[in-house]
Amino acid sequence: MTKDDEAARDDAASKQRENATEPAAEAMVPAGTNATRTAARLSEYGFFFDFDGTLAPIQQDPQSVQPAVGVLAALSALAARAAVTAVVSARPVAFLAGRLGAVPGLRLHGLYGLEYSADGGASVRTSPEAESYVPLIARVVADARAAFPGALIEDKRLSCALHFRADPDLEPRIDAWAGARAEADGLLLQHGRMVVELKPPVETDKGAVVLRAAAGLAGAWYFGDDLGDLPAFAALDRLVAERPGFHAVRVAVGVAEGRGAALGGRADLLLDAPPRVPLLLDSLLTEPHGSGAP
Ligand SMILES: O=P(O)(O)OC[C@H]1O[C@H](O[C@H]2O[C@H](CO)[C@@H](O)[C@H](O)[C@H]2O)[C@H](O)[C@@H](O)[C@@H]1O
């Protein structure tokens, strides 16, 4: 076994431990989040979750990703009691459905809101405006694969993601290529954790999803880990500013890499890794609520 093989084996073992080991079940809901206020009116709250890095630990291979231990049970319990429980992701709905489709009542928003399913992925609604970009995105995927042989170029049908986690030195070249391609083809650029995406110029993002779902809610929690989640935090700011008494909690998960670090500074609560999310939800769902603040 070479040194590289040994390093890969140790890395895989440590990732397995990260997935399998539950953090100690300590008190998970800090006072600053005013959890009693949420618990007292849970049926009027919305809960919104990013997927990668938030509900699922980051992996080298995007297709190998699974939700952290406890996530499915916690989301099921939450969806049975909250007004809205939703995943708002850059992944296609078909991918999310394969990991989370068994959770009853969970709404799935894919590709930053370009896709939506309310029935675990059985039926998917796609933005008609975005559909016309399918042929262009297919050409971008083919050209990106030719420009960066060996790099992971993810074809999401309505978005092309150029990954450099396996080779961080590619970042400047991928950035420059994607920037030029966005300009030439009139596409939008989205930066993320060791990834740059090219997507259709359709006016939607995670914030727009939260705003659309917020009608009638008394409050909302948003859990995220990356730059693509910033518009959702901003949407909560807007709801607080526009609706007297609206209660918002912004939760940042993990130590965001590179450009994603901005999210941590905007959060009400920091969790160190995805396995903490179900523990927090379990605590919230068992929170005594007799003294809920107004
Ligand atoms: O909105 P999200 O659900 O957080 O999706 C964001 C991106 O997630 C995936 O990439 C990220 O996770 C990979 C697996 O852990 C990791 O290898 C990669 O470096 C991360 O950027 C997904 O592959 C992308 O398409 C999403 O944009």
The ligand as a MOL file (V3000), in Angstrom:
LIG
                    3D

  0  0  0     0  0            999 V3000
M  V30 BEGIN CTAB
M  V30 COUNTS 27 28 0 0 0
M  V30 BEGIN ATOM
M  V30 1 O -27.3500 23.7650 -2.0420 0
M  V30 2 P -26.6500 22.5300 -1.5930 0
M  V30 3 O -27.5760 21.4080 -1.2850 0
M  V30 4 O -25.7020 22.7620 -0.4550 0
M  V30 5 O -25.7280 22.0560 -2.8400 0
M  V30 6 C -24.4990 22.7720 -3.1000 0
M  V30 7 C -23.6050 21.9150 -3.9900 0
M  V30 8 O -23.5330 20.6310 -3.3510 0
M  V30 9 C -22.7260 19.6620 -4.0170 0
M  V30 10 O -21.3640 20.0630 -3.9820 0
M  V30 11 C -20.8500 20.2340 -2.6830 0
M  V30 12 O -20.9140 18.9670 -2.0020 0
M  V30 13 C -20.1030 17.9230 -2.6120 0
M  V30 14 C -20.3870 16.6350 -1.8650 0
M  V30 15 O -20.1190 16.7550 -0.4970 0
M  V30 16 C -18.6300 18.3340 -2.5640 0
M  V30 17 O -17.8070 17.3360 -3.1510 0
M  V30 18 C -18.4690 19.6770 -3.2990 0
M  V30 19 O -17.1310 20.1480 -3.1620 0
M  V30 20 C -19.4210 20.7420 -2.7400 0
M  V30 21 O -19.3820 21.9150 -3.5280 0
M  V30 22 C -23.2140 19.4580 -5.4210 0
M  V30 23 O -22.3690 18.5410 -6.0760 0
M  V30 24 C -23.2990 20.7660 -6.1760 0
M  V30 25 O -23.9210 20.5420 -7.4290 0
M  V30 26 C -24.1630 21.7610 -5.3880 0
M  V30 27 O -24.1400 23.0010 -6.0530 0
M  V30 END ATOM
M  V30 BEGIN BOND
M  V30 1 2 1 2
M  V30 2 1 2 3
M  V30 3 1 2 4
M  V30 4 1 2 5
M  V30 5 1 5 6
M  V30 6 1 6 7
M  V30 7 1 7 8
M  V30 8 1 7 26
M  V30 9 1 8 9
M  V30 10 1 9 10
M  V30 11 1 9 22
M  V30 12 1 10 11
M  V30 13 1 11 12
M  V30 14 1 11 20
M  V30 15 1 12 13
M  V30 16 1 13 14
M  V30 17 1 13 16
M  V30 18 1 14 15
M  V30 19 1 16 17
M  V30 20 1 16 18
M  V30 21 1 18 19
M  V30 22 1 18 20
M  V30 23 1 20 21
M  V30 24 1 22 23
M  V30 25 1 22 24
M  V30 26 1 24 25
M  V30 27 1 24 26
M  V30 28 1 26 27
M  V30 END BOND
M  V30 END CTAB
M  END
